Amino acid sequence: MQISSSVSALKSASDSSVIKPLYTEKISKDEVREIKEQITQNANAMAFNSASVQSGVVGSKELFEHDYKDFQSFLSEIGYNGKPIAELSQDEAAELVSEDGFFGVTQTSERIANFVINGGAGDEDRLRAGREGMIQGFKEAEVIWGGELPEISQETMAKAIEMVDKAMYDLGFSIINKEA
């Protein structure tokens, strides 16, 4: 069973050949562990890539020149179909990271949180794994950045975590990790 971090894979999540239907088929403990690990890894990658995009748009073009094909693929997977990032003017880049812009706090935090919430499918362990993956991805982005990420990335992660926490609360789950 494979869970992908791509948006197109999320759209096909209702396909029973991708993920077993919720509450209609039992899955083994090994499958549960595998799904939790995949959700954690994919949420980690989503958070890391999102923080990298925000940091790079605000910072330098070097980030985008490195492995440009993979970067363009990531942008396409999250729904960005605008002008290539490396060709943006300063004003166009500023618009993309503005509050209502595609890479702004609101839209980016919603993409990250919705990825975790949809991937969690109402399962507490999956939601926790996704939440942990978001936090880990943010930490990894900070290491690569060489310290604290720009404020836009910090605000985005705080808002994404808040949205996942609210979804867990709404489902009746405590946001406090019982295993801690």
VENCOR-V479681 format. One record per pair of residues at least 12 apart in sequence whose ideal C-beta (glycine too) atoms are under 10 Angstrom apart, sorted by sequence separation. I is the first residue (numbers start at 0). J is the second residue. D is the distance in Angstrom with one decimal. If there is no record, write none. Layout:
i & j & d
I & J & D
I & J & D
//
This chain:
i & j & d
51 & 63 & 9.7
71 & 83 & 7.3
115 & 127 & 9.7
117 & 129 & 9.3
140 & 152 & 7.1
141 & 153 & 9.4
70 & 83 & 9.8
71 & 84 & 8.4
81 & 94 & 9.8
82 & 95 & 9.2
115 & 128 & 8.7
116 & 129 & 7.7
161 & 174 & 9.8
3 & 17 & 8.8
70 & 84 & 7.7
71 & 85 & 9.6
81 & 95 & 7.4
115 & 129 & 3.4
116 & 130 & 9.8
118 & 132 & 9.3
160 & 174 & 9.2
2 & 17 & 8.1
19 & 34 & 9.5
55 & 70 & 8.7
70 & 85 & 9.2
114 & 129 & 7.4
115 & 130 & 6.3
137 & 152 & 7.5
0 & 16 & 9.8
1 & 17 & 7.8
2 & 18 & 7.2
18 & 34 & 8.0
67 & 83 & 8.8
79 & 95 & 8.6
115 & 131 & 9.7
137 & 153 & 8.4
140 & 156 & 9.0
0 & 17 & 7.9
1 & 18 & 9.4
67 & 84 & 9.3
112 & 129 & 9.1
115 & 132 & 7.4
0 & 18 & 6.9
52 & 70 & 8.3
67 & 85 & 7.5
84 & 102 & 9.1
111 & 129 & 9.4
112 & 130 & 9.4
114 & 132 & 9.5
115 & 133 & 6.2
137 & 155 & 8.9
138 & 156 & 9.7
0 & 19 & 7.6
51 & 70 & 8.7
114 & 133 & 8.7
137 & 156 & 4.7
63 & 83 & 8.4
81 & 101 & 6.9
136 & 156 & 8.7
137 & 157 & 9.6
48 & 69 & 9.7
52 & 73 & 7.8
63 & 84 & 5.1
64 & 85 & 6.8
80 & 101 & 9.6
81 & 102 & 9.9
111 & 132 & 9.9
112 & 133 & 8.1
48 & 70 & 8.7
51 & 73 & 9.0
52 & 74 & 7.6
62 & 84 & 9.0
63 & 85 & 4.8
79 & 101 & 5.8
111 & 133 & 6.1
134 & 156 & 7.7
137 & 159 & 8.9
62 & 85 & 9.6
63 & 86 & 9.8
78 & 101 & 8.0
79 & 102 & 7.9
133 & 156 & 6.9
137 & 160 & 8.8
49 & 73 & 9.3
60 & 84 & 8.1
61 & 85 & 9.9
63 & 87 & 9.7
77 & 101 & 8.7
48 & 73 & 5.4
52 & 77 & 8.5
60 & 85 & 5.5
77 & 102 & 9.4
108 & 133 & 10.0
111 & 136 & 8.7
134 & 159 & 9.7
0 & 26 & 8.2
48 & 74 & 9.3
60 & 86 & 9.7
111 & 137 & 9.5
133 & 159 & 6.0
134 & 160 & 7.1
52 & 79 & 8.7
60 & 87 & 9.3
74 & 101 & 9.4
79 & 106 & 9.9
133 & 160 & 6.4
45 & 73 & 9.5
48 & 76 & 9.2
49 & 77 & 7.9
56 & 84 & 6.7
74 & 102 & 9.6
78 & 106 & 9.2
0 & 29 & 10.0
44 & 73 & 9.1
48 & 77 & 8.0
55 & 84 & 7.5
77 & 106 & 9.5
130 & 159 & 9.2
134 & 163 & 10.0
0 & 30 & 6.0
55 & 85 & 9.8
77 & 107 & 8.8
130 & 160 & 6.8
133 & 163 & 7.0
2 & 33 & 8.7
45 & 76 & 9.7
56 & 87 & 7.8
1 & 33 & 9.1
2 & 34 & 6.4
9 & 41 & 9.8
45 & 77 & 8.3
52 & 84 & 8.0
60 & 92 & 9.8
78 & 110 & 7.8
0 & 33 & 6.3
1 & 34 & 9.7
2 & 35 & 9.9
4 & 37 & 8.9
8 & 41 & 9.1
77 & 110 & 5.9
130 & 163 & 5.0
0 & 34 & 6.6
2 & 36 & 9.4
3 & 37 & 8.4
4 & 38 & 9.4
77 & 111 & 9.6
129 & 163 & 6.9
130 & 164 & 7.5
2 & 37 & 4.1
56 & 91 & 9.8
57 & 92 & 7.8
1 & 37 & 7.1
2 & 38 & 6.3
4 & 40 & 8.0
5 & 41 & 9.0
56 & 92 & 5.2
57 & 93 & 8.8
127 & 163 & 9.3
130 & 166 & 9.6
0 & 37 & 8.1
4 & 41 & 3.7
55 & 92 & 9.6
56 & 93 & 8.7
77 & 114 & 9.1
126 & 163 & 6.6
130 & 167 & 7.6
2 & 40 & 8.8
3 & 41 & 6.9
4 & 42 & 7.8
57 & 95 & 9.9
126 & 164 & 9.4
129 & 167 & 10.0
2 & 41 & 6.2
4 & 43 & 9.0
6 & 45 & 9.9
56 & 95 & 6.0
57 & 96 & 6.2
4 & 44 & 5.1
5 & 45 & 9.8
56 & 96 & 5.2
126 & 166 & 7.0
127 & 167 & 7.8
4 & 45 & 5.4
126 & 167 & 5.3
53 & 95 & 9.4
54 & 96 & 9.9
52 & 95 & 9.2
53 & 96 & 6.3
112 & 155 & 9.8
116 & 159 & 10.0
4 & 48 & 8.3
52 & 96 & 9.1
56 & 100 & 9.2
107 & 151 & 8.5
111 & 155 & 7.3
112 & 156 & 10.0
115 & 159 & 7.8
119 & 163 & 8.2
123 & 167 & 7.2
126 & 170 & 7.7
130 & 174 & 8.3
56 & 101 & 9.8
57 & 102 & 9.2
107 & 152 & 8.7
110 & 155 & 9.5
111 & 156 & 7.7
114 & 159 & 9.1
115 & 160 & 9.4
121 & 166 & 9.1
127 & 172 & 8.1
131 & 176 & 8.4
56 & 102 & 5.7
104 & 150 & 9.4
108 & 154 & 7.9
109 & 155 & 9.6
112 & 158 & 7.7
113 & 159 & 9.1
116 & 162 & 7.4
121 & 167 & 9.9
126 & 172 & 6.9
130 & 176 & 9.0
55 & 102 & 9.5
104 & 151 & 6.2
107 & 154 & 9.5
108 & 155 & 4.8
111 & 158 & 8.8
112 & 159 & 4.5
115 & 162 & 8.5
116 & 163 & 6.3
119 & 166 & 7.8
123 & 170 & 7.4
127 & 174 & 9.1
103 & 151 & 7.6
104 & 152 & 9.0
107 & 155 & 4.9
108 & 156 & 7.5
111 & 159 & 4.1
112 & 160 & 7.9
115 & 163 & 5.2
119 & 167 & 8.3
122 & 170 & 9.2
123 & 171 & 8.8
124 & 172 & 9.7
126 & 174 & 9.6
52 & 101 & 9.5
53 & 102 & 5.6
102 & 151 & 8.3
104 & 153 & 9.5
105 & 154 & 9.7
106 & 155 & 9.3
107 & 156 & 9.3
108 & 157 & 8.1
109 & 158 & 8.3
110 & 159 & 8.4
111 & 160 & 8.9
112 & 161 & 8.2
113 & 162 & 8.0
114 & 163 & 9.7
116 & 165 & 9.5
117 & 166 & 9.9
121 & 170 & 6.0
123 & 172 & 4.7
127 & 176 & 6.5
52 & 102 & 5.7
53 & 103 & 8.6
104 & 154 & 4.8
105 & 155 & 8.7
108 & 158 & 3.8
109 & 159 & 7.9
112 & 162 & 3.6
113 & 163 & 9.4
116 & 166 & 4.8
122 & 172 & 9.5
123 & 173 & 8.9
127 & 177 & 9.1
53 & 104 & 8.6
103 & 154 & 9.5
104 & 155 & 5.0
107 & 158 & 8.6
108 & 159 & 4.1
111 & 162 & 8.3
112 & 163 & 5.2
115 & 166 & 8.2
116 & 167 & 8.8
119 & 170 & 8.9
121 & 172 & 9.5
127 & 178 & 8.8
103 & 155 & 8.3
104 & 156 & 9.6
107 & 159 & 7.8
108 & 160 & 8.7
111 & 163 & 8.5
112 & 164 & 9.4
115 & 167 & 9.8
49 & 102 & 8.1
96 & 149 & 9.3
98 & 151 & 9.6
102 & 155 & 9.0
104 & 157 & 9.0
105 & 158 & 7.6
108 & 161 & 8.2
109 & 162 & 7.2
112 & 165 & 8.8
113 & 166 & 9.3
116 & 169 & 9.9
119 & 172 & 9.8
53 & 107 & 6.5
97 & 151 & 9.8
104 & 158 & 6.0
108 & 162 & 6.5
112 & 166 & 7.4
116 & 170 & 9.5
123 & 177 & 9.3
52 & 107 & 7.7
96 & 151 & 6.1
104 & 159 & 9.3
108 & 163 & 9.8
98 & 154 & 9.8
49 & 106 & 10.0
50 & 107 & 8.7
49 & 107 & 5.2
49 & 108 & 8.5
46 & 107 & 9.7
49 & 110 & 6.9
50 & 111 & 9.2
45 & 107 & 9.9
49 & 111 & 5.6
48 & 111 & 9.4
45 & 110 & 7.4
46 & 111 & 5.7
49 & 114 & 9.5
45 & 111 & 5.5
5 & 72 & 8.8
9 & 76 & 9.6
45 & 112 & 9.8
5 & 73 & 8.9
7 & 75 & 9.3
8 & 76 & 8.7
45 & 113 & 9.9
46 & 114 & 9.0
4 & 73 & 9.1
6 & 75 & 8.8
7 & 76 & 6.8
42 & 111 & 7.6
45 & 114 & 5.1
46 & 115 & 9.0
5 & 75 & 9.1
6 & 76 & 5.1
42 & 112 & 9.7
44 & 114 & 9.7
45 & 115 & 7.9
5 & 76 & 4.4
6 & 77 & 5.9
7 & 78 & 10.0
4 & 76 & 7.7
5 & 77 & 8.6
6 & 78 & 6.1
42 & 114 & 6.5
3 & 76 & 9.0
4 & 77 & 9.4
41 & 114 & 7.3
42 & 115 & 5.0
45 & 118 & 9.4
41 & 115 & 8.8
38 & 114 & 9.1
39 & 115 & 9.7
42 & 118 & 7.1
38 & 115 & 7.4
41 & 118 & 6.8
42 & 119 & 9.3
39 & 118 & 9.8
38 & 118 & 4.9
37 & 118 & 8.4
38 & 119 & 6.8
62 & 143 & 9.7
38 & 120 & 9.4
42 & 125 & 9.8
46 & 129 & 9.7
50 & 133 & 10.0
34 & 118 & 8.7
35 & 119 & 9.7
38 & 122 & 9.2
42 & 126 & 9.8
45 & 129 & 9.0
49 & 133 & 9.3
34 & 119 & 9.8
43 & 128 & 9.8
47 & 132 & 9.3
51 & 136 & 9.5
34 & 120 & 9.2
38 & 124 & 9.0
39 & 125 & 9.1
42 & 128 & 7.4
43 & 129 & 9.1
46 & 132 & 6.9
47 & 133 & 9.3
50 & 136 & 7.1
54 & 140 & 7.2
58 & 144 & 8.9
35 & 122 & 8.8
38 & 125 & 5.2
41 & 128 & 9.6
42 & 129 & 4.1
45 & 132 & 7.8
46 & 133 & 4.3
49 & 136 & 8.1
50 & 137 & 5.9
53 & 140 & 9.2
54 & 141 & 9.7
34 & 122 & 8.5
37 & 125 & 9.5
38 & 126 & 8.4
39 & 127 & 8.9
40 & 128 & 9.0
41 & 129 & 7.8
42 & 130 & 7.4
43 & 131 & 8.2
44 & 132 & 7.9
45 & 133 & 7.4
46 & 134 & 7.5
47 & 135 & 8.3
48 & 136 & 7.8
49 & 137 & 9.0
50 & 138 & 9.8
51 & 139 & 9.6
35 & 124 & 5.7
38 & 127 & 9.2
39 & 128 & 4.3
40 & 129 & 9.9
42 & 131 & 7.6
43 & 132 & 3.9
46 & 135 & 7.6
47 & 136 & 3.7
50 & 139 & 8.8
51 & 140 & 5.8
54 & 143 & 9.1
55 & 144 & 9.9
34 & 124 & 8.8
35 & 125 & 6.0
38 & 128 & 4.6
39 & 129 & 6.7
42 & 132 & 3.0
43 & 133 & 7.1
46 & 136 & 3.1
47 & 137 & 7.3
50 & 140 & 3.9
54 & 144 & 6.0
31 & 122 & 8.6
34 & 125 & 6.5
35 & 126 & 9.9
37 & 128 & 8.6
38 & 129 & 4.7
39 & 130 & 9.0
41 & 132 & 6.7
42 & 133 & 4.9
43 & 134 & 8.4
44 & 135 & 9.8
45 & 136 & 6.7
46 & 137 & 5.1
47 & 138 & 9.0
49 & 140 & 8.5
50 & 141 & 8.0
57 & 148 & 9.8
58 & 149 & 7.7
32 & 124 & 9.4
35 & 127 & 8.2
36 & 128 & 7.3
37 & 129 & 9.9
38 & 130 & 9.5
39 & 131 & 5.7
40 & 132 & 6.4
42 & 134 & 8.8
43 & 135 & 4.7
44 & 136 & 6.3
46 & 138 & 9.1
47 & 139 & 5.3
48 & 140 & 8.5
51 & 143 & 7.6
57 & 149 & 5.5
31 & 124 & 7.1
35 & 128 & 4.2
38 & 131 & 9.2
39 & 132 & 3.9
42 & 135 & 8.1
43 & 136 & 3.8
46 & 139 & 8.4
47 & 140 & 4.9
50 & 143 & 9.2
51 & 144 & 8.3
56 & 149 & 9.7
57 & 150 & 9.4
31 & 125 & 8.5
34 & 128 & 8.2
35 & 129 & 8.8
38 & 132 & 6.5
39 & 133 & 9.1
42 & 136 & 6.7
43 & 137 & 8.7
46 & 140 & 7.3
47 & 141 & 9.8
50 & 144 & 7.9
54 & 148 & 5.9
57 & 151 & 6.6
37 & 132 & 9.4
39 & 134 & 10.0
40 & 135 & 9.0
41 & 136 & 9.4
43 & 138 & 9.1
44 & 139 & 9.3
47 & 142 & 10.0
53 & 148 & 7.9
54 & 149 & 5.6
56 & 151 & 8.9
57 & 152 & 8.7
32 & 128 & 9.8
35 & 131 & 9.4
36 & 132 & 9.4
39 & 135 & 7.4
40 & 136 & 9.2
43 & 139 & 7.0
47 & 143 & 8.2
53 & 149 & 6.8
35 & 132 & 9.6
39 & 136 & 9.5
43 & 140 & 9.8
51 & 148 & 9.2
53 & 150 & 9.8
54 & 151 & 8.1
22 & 120 & 9.9
50 & 148 & 5.7
53 & 151 & 5.1
54 & 152 & 5.9
21 & 120 & 5.6
22 & 121 & 9.3
50 & 149 & 8.8
53 & 152 & 4.9
18 & 118 & 9.3
21 & 121 & 7.0
52 & 152 & 9.2
53 & 153 & 9.8
21 & 122 & 8.0
50 & 151 & 9.1
51 & 152 & 8.7
53 & 154 & 9.5
18 & 120 & 7.5
50 & 152 & 4.4
53 & 155 & 6.4
49 & 152 & 7.9
50 & 153 & 8.9
53 & 156 & 9.8
6 & 110 & 8.3
9 & 113 & 8.3
9 & 114 & 6.9
12 & 117 & 6.8
50 & 155 & 7.2
12 & 118 & 7.9
46 & 152 & 9.4
49 & 155 & 6.7
50 & 156 & 7.0
6 & 113 & 9.7
10 & 117 & 9.7
49 & 156 & 8.5
6 & 114 & 8.2
9 & 117 & 5.7
12 & 120 & 7.8
5 & 114 & 9.9
9 & 118 & 7.4
46 & 155 & 8.8
4 & 114 & 7.0
8 & 118 & 9.6
46 & 156 & 6.6
49 & 159 & 8.3
46 & 159 & 7.3
4 & 118 & 8.7
45 & 159 & 9.2
46 & 160 & 9.5
3 & 118 & 9.7
2 & 118 & 6.5
42 & 159 & 9.5
42 & 163 & 9.0
2 & 125 & 9.5
4 & 132 & 9.6
//
